Amino acid sequence: MTVPDTWSSHFSFADASLYEINPNQLQWLPLPLPTDKEKKTFVESLVTMGGYGDTCAKSGHAVRMYSCTESMKEQAMQNSD
């Protein structure tokens, strides 16, 4: 299985001067459900919405959302946080 294009596994938020920081509480609209032709599992449907820190230094945080319609059946995912 390949990593979905929506993952930002080597993206750095370390340089905060490049981003506008908003102190207000924000929310995202729900992601659209995949169509019957593009059924997606939990892992395939993960989308990175934002984050901070440095992935390479293993410090920080990422916010991800998902919208899945298919069972993972014989697949597994591990999160080692």
VMD Tcl script that builds the backbone (N, CA, C; Angstrom):
set m [mol new atoms 243]
animate dup $m
set s [atomselect $m all]
$s set {name element resname resid chain x y z} {
  {N N MET 1 A 0.838 -1.185 0.000}
  {CA C MET 1 A 0.000 0.000 0.000}
  {C C MET 1 A 0.876 1.240 0.000}
  {N N THR 2 A 0.522 2.222 -0.782}
  {CA C THR 2 A 1.276 3.465 -0.841}
  {C C THR 2 A 0.657 4.504 0.087}
  {N N VAL 3 A 1.463 5.467 0.479}
  {CA C VAL 3 A 0.985 6.552 1.345}
  {C C VAL 3 A 0.153 7.506 0.494}
  {N N PRO 4 A -1.032 7.878 0.950}
  {CA C PRO 4 A -1.886 8.791 0.181}
  {C C PRO 4 A -1.201 10.132 -0.072}
  {N N ASP 5 A -1.505 10.766 -1.213}
  {CA C ASP 5 A -0.936 12.066 -1.563}
  {C C ASP 5 A -1.332 13.160 -0.580}
  {N N THR 6 A -2.392 12.944 0.171}
  {CA C THR 6 A -2.881 13.973 1.092}
  {C C THR 6 A -2.081 14.027 2.386}
  {N N TRP 7 A -1.182 13.071 2.608}
  {CA C TRP 7 A -0.358 13.089 3.814}
  {C C TRP 7 A 0.811 14.040 3.620}
  {N N SER 8 A 1.198 14.750 4.642}
  {CA C SER 8 A 2.358 15.630 4.601}
  {C C SER 8 A 3.408 15.072 5.547}
  {N N SER 9 A 3.999 13.948 5.194}
  {CA C SER 9 A 4.880 13.250 6.120}
  {C C SER 9 A 6.229 13.928 6.299}
  {N N HIS 10 A 6.692 14.737 5.348}
  {CA C HIS 10 A 7.983 15.406 5.481}
  {C C HIS 10 A 7.831 16.906 5.297}
  {N N PHE 11 A 6.772 17.445 5.878}
  {CA C PHE 11 A 6.488 18.872 5.757}
  {C C PHE 11 A 6.830 19.541 7.072}
  {N N SER 12 A 7.492 20.667 7.014}
  {CA C SER 12 A 7.916 21.346 8.234}
  {C C SER 12 A 7.140 22.637 8.453}
  {N N PHE 13 A 6.630 22.809 9.654}
  {CA C PHE 13 A 5.991 24.050 10.057}
  {C C PHE 13 A 6.939 24.848 10.965}
  {N N ALA 14 A 8.238 24.545 10.902}
  {CA C ALA 14 A 9.200 25.120 11.832}
  {C C ALA 14 A 9.352 26.634 11.666}
  {N N ASP 15 A 9.261 27.157 10.453}
  {CA C ASP 15 A 9.435 28.589 10.233}
  {C C ASP 15 A 8.079 29.297 10.327}
  {N N ALA 16 A 7.714 29.713 11.523}
  {CA C ALA 16 A 6.401 30.315 11.770}
  {C C ALA 16 A 6.237 31.650 11.061}
  {N N SER 17 A 7.325 32.286 10.646}
  {CA C SER 17 A 7.207 33.580 9.972}
  {C C SER 17 A 6.559 33.444 8.591}
  {N N LEU 18 A 6.475 32.231 8.068}
  {CA C LEU 18 A 5.857 32.002 6.757}
  {C C LEU 18 A 4.341 31.877 6.836}
  {N N TYR 19 A 3.794 31.796 8.048}
  {CA C TYR 19 A 2.369 31.532 8.219}
  {C C TYR 19 A 1.700 32.626 9.035}
  {N N GLU 20 A 0.455 32.908 8.719}
  {CA C GLU 20 A -0.330 33.859 9.501}
  {C C GLU 20 A -1.008 33.089 10.627}
  {N N ILE 21 A -0.735 33.442 11.860}
  {CA C ILE 21 A -1.289 32.770 13.020}
  {C C ILE 21 A -2.609 33.440 13.399}
  {N N ASN 22 A -3.666 32.651 13.502}
  {CA C ASN 22 A -4.981 33.176 13.865}
  {C C ASN 22 A -5.317 32.697 15.280}
  {N N PRO 23 A -5.486 33.623 16.241}
  {CA C PRO 23 A -5.750 33.222 17.625}
  {C C PRO 23 A -7.188 32.758 17.873}
  {N N ASN 24 A -8.065 32.892 16.887}
  {CA C ASN 24 A -9.467 32.520 17.063}
  {C C ASN 24 A -9.676 31.018 16.902}
  {N N GLN 25 A -10.700 30.505 17.562}
  {CA C GLN 25 A -11.053 29.100 17.409}
  {C C GLN 25 A -11.597 28.892 15.994}
  {N N LEU 26 A -11.093 27.887 15.303}
  {CA C LEU 26 A -11.503 27.617 13.929}
  {C C LEU 26 A -12.147 26.244 13.832}
  {N N GLN 27 A -12.890 26.024 12.765}
  {CA C GLN 27 A -13.460 24.710 12.515}
  {C C GLN 27 A -13.465 24.460 11.020}
  {N N TRP 28 A -13.489 23.181 10.637}
  {CA C TRP 28 A -13.533 22.808 9.232}
  {C C TRP 28 A -14.877 22.178 8.927}
  {N N LEU 29 A -15.337 22.377 7.704}
  {CA C LEU 29 A -16.535 21.690 7.249}
  {C C LEU 29 A -16.206 20.209 7.087}
  {N N PRO 30 A -17.190 19.339 7.200}
  {CA C PRO 30 A -16.923 17.908 7.002}
  {C C PRO 30 A -16.399 17.655 5.591}
  {N N LEU 31 A -15.535 16.651 5.478}
  {CA C LEU 31 A -15.035 16.261 4.161}
  {C C LEU 31 A -16.152 15.592 3.370}
  {N N PRO 32 A -16.155 15.729 2.055}
  {CA C PRO 32 A -17.183 15.050 1.264}
  {C C PRO 32 A -16.988 13.539 1.313}
  {N N LEU 33 A -18.092 12.801 1.329}
  {CA C LEU 33 A -17.992 11.344 1.317}
  {C C LEU 33 A -17.511 10.872 -0.054}
  {N N PRO 34 A -16.630 9.877 -0.093}
  {CA C PRO 34 A -16.204 9.334 -1.382}
  {C C PRO 34 A -17.401 8.729 -2.124}
  {N N THR 35 A -17.376 8.813 -3.436}
  {CA C THR 35 A -18.457 8.241 -4.242}
  {C C THR 35 A -18.318 6.716 -4.272}
  {N N ASP 36 A -19.323 6.043 -4.805}
  {CA C ASP 36 A -19.282 4.586 -4.910}
  {C C ASP 36 A -18.119 4.118 -5.773}
  {N N LYS 37 A -17.718 4.930 -6.747}
  {CA C LYS 37 A -16.611 4.567 -7.630}
  {C C LYS 37 A -15.257 4.727 -6.958}
  {N N GLU 38 A -15.151 5.603 -5.998}
  {CA C GLU 38 A -13.869 5.866 -5.334}
  {C C GLU 38 A -13.920 5.504 -3.849}
  {N N LYS 39 A -14.370 4.341 -3.508}
  {CA C LYS 39 A -14.443 3.922 -2.104}
  {C C LYS 39 A -13.060 4.023 -1.470}
  {N N LYS 40 A -13.020 4.561 -0.236}
  {CA C LYS 40 A -11.752 4.768 0.451}
  {C C LYS 40 A -11.807 4.182 1.854}
  {N N THR 41 A -10.696 3.586 2.267}
  {CA C THR 41 A -10.578 3.094 3.639}
  {C C THR 41 A -10.174 4.258 4.541}
  {N N PHE 42 A -10.105 4.003 5.837}
  {CA C PHE 42 A -9.704 5.024 6.804}
  {C C PHE 42 A -8.350 5.621 6.431}
  {N N VAL 43 A -7.361 4.777 6.158}
  {CA C VAL 43 A -6.010 5.253 5.859}
  {C C VAL 43 A -5.981 6.034 4.547}
  {N N GLU 44 A -6.665 5.549 3.529}
  {CA C GLU 44 A -6.675 6.228 2.237}
  {C C GLU 44 A -7.387 7.573 2.289}
  {N N SER 45 A -8.285 7.757 3.238}
  {CA C SER 45 A -9.073 8.991 3.283}
  {C C SER 45 A -8.504 10.054 4.219}
  {N N LEU 46 A -7.409 9.778 4.930}
  {CA C LEU 46 A -6.819 10.775 5.831}
  {C C LEU 46 A -6.324 11.995 5.055}
  {N N VAL 47 A -6.653 13.185 5.560}
  {CA C VAL 47 A -6.235 14.446 4.948}
  {C C VAL 47 A -5.619 15.312 6.043}
  {N N THR 48 A -4.424 15.830 5.811}
  {CA C THR 48 A -3.780 16.718 6.776}
  {C C THR 48 A -4.377 18.112 6.640}
  {N N MET 49 A -4.957 18.613 7.732}
  {CA C MET 49 A -5.604 19.924 7.730}
  {C C MET 49 A -4.652 21.027 8.212}
  {N N GLY 50 A -3.712 20.680 9.062}
  {CA C GLY 50 A -2.776 21.679 9.569}
  {C C GLY 50 A -1.870 21.064 10.620}
  {N N GLY 51 A -0.964 21.855 11.137}
  {CA C GLY 51 A -0.063 21.363 12.164}
  {C C GLY 51 A 1.019 22.371 12.488}
  {N N TYR 52 A 1.934 21.960 13.334}
  {CA C TYR 52 A 3.074 22.795 13.683}
  {C C TYR 52 A 4.216 21.887 14.116}
  {N N GLY 53 A 5.415 22.429 14.161}
  {CA C GLY 53 A 6.578 21.669 14.579}
  {C C GLY 53 A 7.395 21.198 13.400}
  {N N ASP 54 A 8.259 20.218 13.651}
  {CA C ASP 54 A 9.158 19.688 12.637}
  {C C ASP 54 A 9.064 18.169 12.638}
  {N N THR 55 A 8.578 17.600 11.541}
  {CA C THR 55 A 8.396 16.157 11.449}
  {C C THR 55 A 9.721 15.427 11.571}
  {N N CYS 56 A 10.768 15.941 10.927}
  {CA C CYS 56 A 12.076 15.287 10.961}
  {C C CYS 56 A 12.658 15.260 12.371}
  {N N ALA 57 A 12.365 16.279 13.178}
  {CA C ALA 57 A 12.839 16.326 14.560}
  {C C ALA 57 A 11.893 15.574 15.498}
  {N N LYS 58 A 10.801 15.077 14.956}
  {CA C LYS 58 A 9.797 14.329 15.717}
  {C C LYS 58 A 9.218 15.161 16.869}
  {N N SER 59 A 8.946 16.436 16.575}
  {CA C SER 59 A 8.292 17.287 17.564}
  {C C SER 59 A 7.220 18.096 16.858}
  {N N GLY 60 A 6.109 18.299 17.533}
  {CA C GLY 60 A 5.030 19.078 16.949}
  {C C GLY 60 A 3.718 18.327 16.960}
  {N N HIS 61 A 2.824 18.752 16.082}
  {CA C HIS 61 A 1.469 18.213 16.077}
  {C C HIS 61 A 0.879 18.377 14.680}
  {N N ALA 62 A 0.056 17.427 14.261}
  {CA C ALA 62 A -0.661 17.541 12.986}
  {C C ALA 62 A -2.132 17.245 13.229}
  {N N VAL 63 A -2.996 17.933 12.506}
  {CA C VAL 63 A -4.434 17.717 12.593}
  {C C VAL 63 A -4.870 17.052 11.296}
  {N N ARG 64 A -5.486 15.877 11.422}
  {CA C ARG 64 A -5.951 15.151 10.239}
  {C C ARG 64 A -7.428 14.837 10.374}
  {N N MET 65 A -8.122 14.815 9.227}
  {CA C MET 65 A -9.528 14.427 9.187}
  {C C MET 65 A -9.660 13.263 8.220}
  {N N TYR 66 A -10.766 12.561 8.324}
  {CA C TYR 66 A -10.986 11.438 7.413}
  {C C TYR 66 A -12.458 11.354 7.038}
  {N N SER 67 A -12.698 10.701 5.911}
  {CA C SER 67 A -14.049 10.458 5.433}
  {C C SER 67 A -14.007 9.150 4.653}
  {N N CYS 68 A -14.307 8.055 5.321}
  {CA C CYS 68 A -14.147 6.744 4.691}
  {C C CYS 68 A -15.491 6.037 4.513}
  {N N THR 69 A -15.520 5.132 3.533}
  {CA C THR 69 A -16.736 4.370 3.253}
  {C C THR 69 A -16.465 2.882 3.087}
  {N N GLU 70 A -15.217 2.471 3.200}
  {CA C GLU 70 A -14.843 1.085 2.927}
  {C C GLU 70 A -14.143 0.486 4.149}
  {N N SER 71 A -14.415 -0.782 4.439}
  {CA C SER 71 A -13.746 -1.485 5.530}
  {C C SER 71 A -12.278 -1.716 5.176}
  {N N MET 72 A -11.407 -1.742 6.174}
  {CA C MET 72 A -9.990 -1.991 5.926}
  {C C MET 72 A -9.703 -3.483 5.770}
  {N N LYS 73 A -10.665 -4.307 6.038}
  {CA C LYS 73 A -10.578 -5.763 5.866}
  {C C LYS 73 A -9.300 -6.319 6.475}
  {N N GLU 74 A -8.334 -6.698 5.680}
  {CA C GLU 74 A -7.118 -7.347 6.195}
  {C C GLU 74 A -5.941 -6.372 6.249}
  {N N GLN 75 A -6.217 -5.095 6.434}
  {CA C GLN 75 A -5.183 -4.092 6.542}
  {C C GLN 75 A -5.096 -3.594 7.992}
  {N N ALA 76 A -3.969 -3.032 8.337}
  {CA C ALA 76 A -3.802 -2.491 9.690}
  {C C ALA 76 A -3.008 -1.187 9.607}
  {N N MET 77 A -3.202 -0.346 10.618}
  {CA C MET 77 A -2.450 0.906 10.716}
  {C C MET 77 A -1.921 1.002 12.136}
  {N N GLN 78 A -0.671 1.494 12.277}
  {CA C GLN 78 A -0.082 1.668 13.590}
  {C C GLN 78 A 0.338 3.127 13.756}
  {N N ASN 79 A 0.032 3.695 14.907}
  {CA C ASN 79 A 0.436 5.041 15.259}
  {C C ASN 79 A 1.305 4.933 16.495}
  {N N SER 80 A 2.559 5.310 16.389}
  {CA C SER 80 A 3.527 5.135 17.501}
  {C C SER 80 A 3.801 6.421 18.265}
  {N N ASP 81 A 2.777 7.259 18.434}
  {CA C ASP 81 A 2.978 8.504 19.178}
  {C C ASP 81 A 3.270 8.218 20.630}
}
mol reanalyze $m
mol bondsrecalc $m
mol representation Tube
mol addrep $m
